[in-house]
Each structure stands twice: as structure tokens, then as C-alpha cells.
């Protein structure tokens, strides 16, 4: 494995929760290995409940690593760090702070809320299309707008690695389409964060293919790597691209992989005899 | 159990927070006017009955007598000593309740074991009328101001605790995750995340604590006072000075309304974000 140019290295990673009640260890990821290159946008898909979100929590530092390597720029990750930002699944904005206040929180936490920081916040709000909404409170925002603030909050620290945890899962289909295009635009446009390394979790395969340079397919839980599928589609990507044969071929291939895992999961839960089908 | 006793912060703020907004303009004046009219009717009737001799003003006082006594109180300055005594009892009692109750409630709410240990105790102490502890508190602390402050704390801290514990338990974990991911210090997490997130509960608790604390102070003065507004009412009634007693009650009413309105104002001011528009 070419670890020299790798931003994020995952090797033989094992993650899990220990139950508070009986002390039993439930494995979420087992013997997971792959890496993410500098400037690469990687999407992770897999059957629901396979441990994608647990994996991302571990990278964000919200969860301890049980064993194996999980390295960013050659340093084993343990706990949260200023070099990573997480775009939360449910925007998790502070309702008592306005949009500007929410985006400024990471800078405040890291004692970087100076004039330059404030300018950067305004710049990012304009980038995500909320330049006029700095004084607005979250309760007045739509779901899509909340996720824009969520994204701006993550970008404001200028992180080395941007983590996105199914940020569009709760949005309606139309808003989701818009936000996907917006995310590619923002990811390419922001001159400070242009070409940032990003790891995006989703259960929506076309979304993953549309956004990513490479799609990583997780097995059913406990998760390990099934396949790493490169997406060689030109950028900037447009909505029309979703109907192109190349796009559909990649999507179909990944869908097959995911469905196979889902079927295995279903038959596994139905008893031993059914596993023969897989 | 605690849920049933909790005064819901959301409904609390929306009831008190939305009424003025809904009644802007002419409707608002109408509301004030009707209130004054209702008060005027009661006072007018009271005055009429005493003037006609249907009730004896020696027992029932009268609005004119009350007003005269009130003016005398203020002119002679006789009201200030008992008033400041009551106010300082309330201020000390509520102040200690807040300083102890808010952090204690936050800590109890974050710990499963502490909550389990204290929940029944707090519920019992909240439910039992605190007045029954009066003789015991007199036995322990005497009848000085110190004892009166203890009564105010006793009466106000349990509703406060119940609300703060509920707020602390309901603290959304995702807010804490945001603080963690962006490497906020413990202090910033407490000040800028945990405190505002629980502030609707805290302020609902403060509203209850202030109401009950004032009652506690007056009851304490009635029973064991040598000073304060409660003692004044008690003394004047014993001396058949009904005008003075009624005037003292009017002053207590003003204090009570001012305190309640002040807390309601803070609730609106600091938790407007929690009411949906």
C-alpha cells in the first residue's frame, strides 16, 4: 500500500462498542483496510447498520479505536482534532445562536475568532448561499438551509479532512438533488478548501457516485472492505451526467455489491440454512 | 413522577411569551382596560359596602382607609424597614437556592447514579408542603432572619432542582458532540452549550422558585417573625388596625407581581429561540 501519499490510512482497523449493561463487546468494523489520497473525495456505502457511521465517528474522534491503524498524515488518531471537521447527519445547529454564531462556534472553540476569522465566516456564508442570513435563527431555516450552515460550520476551520455523515439523508428528494450539486460546487469553489480531502457516508448509491472520486463498499456488519470502485467521471459534474451510460454502469455495479450484502444480512438473520443462497 | 411536577418550559414560555405579541395594538389596550375595570369594580363594591355600613370597616377596612394607611406608611417611612427585611430574606434565600441548585441540578442530571439516588428524595421534598417543616426549622435555627432564609431556601430549591435536573437529563447529546468535534474546552462547553441548552428548564425552575420562595418568606414571618411584611400584617391585624394590615398586603402584592414579571421577562428574553414561530 502506498502510504507515502495517503492522507488517511486505515489498516486492520477494529471498532466496537462495549455494552454498559453486560460488558459484551459488539464489533462494528473488523479488519477494515483502505486509504484515502490527498485531495480525494471518497464516498462510503454499505447496507444500513453495517457500521459506516461508527467508522466515521472513530475518524472524527468521538469513538475509541479498539485495534489497528487509523492514521491521518501519519499520526494515529485518538480523540477529536482541529485537523478534522464533521458535517453532522442532523444539522445539530445550536438553536440559541443565529447562523453567524453557529458558524463561528468552531473558531471560538479554537480561539481563532479574530477579524480574519469573521471575514472567513462571511465568505463561507456567501459561498453556501446564506450571505444575507447571518442574523437568522435555525428555527427559521429549512432543512436544506440548515445543512448549508452545517457545511459552512465544518469548513470554517479549514480542516485537513472533511467528514460528512449522511448529511442529505433527511432531506426531500428535490432538495437533496440541489444540495448534491451545491456540495460539488462548494467543494471545488472555495479557494481555501478547494480539493479538500473528504470522506462522505451515504446509503444512496447514485449520490455516492455523483459526488465521489472513489466509492468504498462496506460489507454487512461487522464492516470490512468489499470493493473500492473508482469513479472516472469528469468534473465539474452536472445533473445530466446521472443519465449517462458510464454513470449508470458504475451505479449498477455498486448497487449489485450492496444488495448482495443486504441479502446476506437478511438470510443470516433467518437462520443457517439460508446462507447457502449467498 | 418528576415529569408530572415539571412545569413545561416550552408551554411556560409560549404562554407568557406569546400573549403580549398577540395583543399588540388596540387589543392590548382593551386587555389592560378590562383588567383595570375588573379591579375597579371590586374596590368600588368594597368601598360602597363599607360606606353604606353593610360591613363594619373596623373588621373589613376599606379602599380609602387602605390608601390612607399606605400613604402614611410611605410618608412616615415605616414601611421601609419591614419591606427591606422581607426583600433581603427573599434575595438571600433565592440567591443561595440558585447558586446551589443550578450547578447541583446540572450535576445530578448528568449522573445516572446520582439521579437514581436523589430522585425519590427530591420528589418527596417537593410534594410535602414545606410549611410542615416550620416547627422543626424553628427548633433547629430559631426565629431570626437566618431561620427565615432557611425557609425560603427550603421552599424554593426543590422546584428549581426538579426542573434543572430534567433539563440536564434532556440535554441533546448531539450538541455535546458538536462541542467535542470542534475541540471546545470543558468550560466553553458548559458555558456556551450546556447552559443555554438547559436554560428554558432553568428559567422555568427559577419562576417556580421565586413564587414559592416569596410565599415561604411571608409564611415564615407570619409564624416566627420579629420583622418583615408578614410580621407587619400579623401585628396590625392583632391590633385591629385593618387599614394598615390591608396596606401591607397591597405592598406584598406589588412585590409579588414585580418579581413574577421580572422572571417572565428574563424567560422571554433568553429562551425566545425555544418557542417555535
Interface residues (C-beta under 8 A of the other chain):
Chain A: X60 X61 X62 X80 X81 X82 X84 X85 X86 X88 X90 X92 X94 X95 X96 X105 X106 X108 X109 X110 X137 X138 X139 X140 X157
Chain B: X172 X174 X175 X177 X178 X179 X180 X181 X182 X183 X184 X185 X188 X192 X193 X196 X197 X199 X273 X274 X276 X277
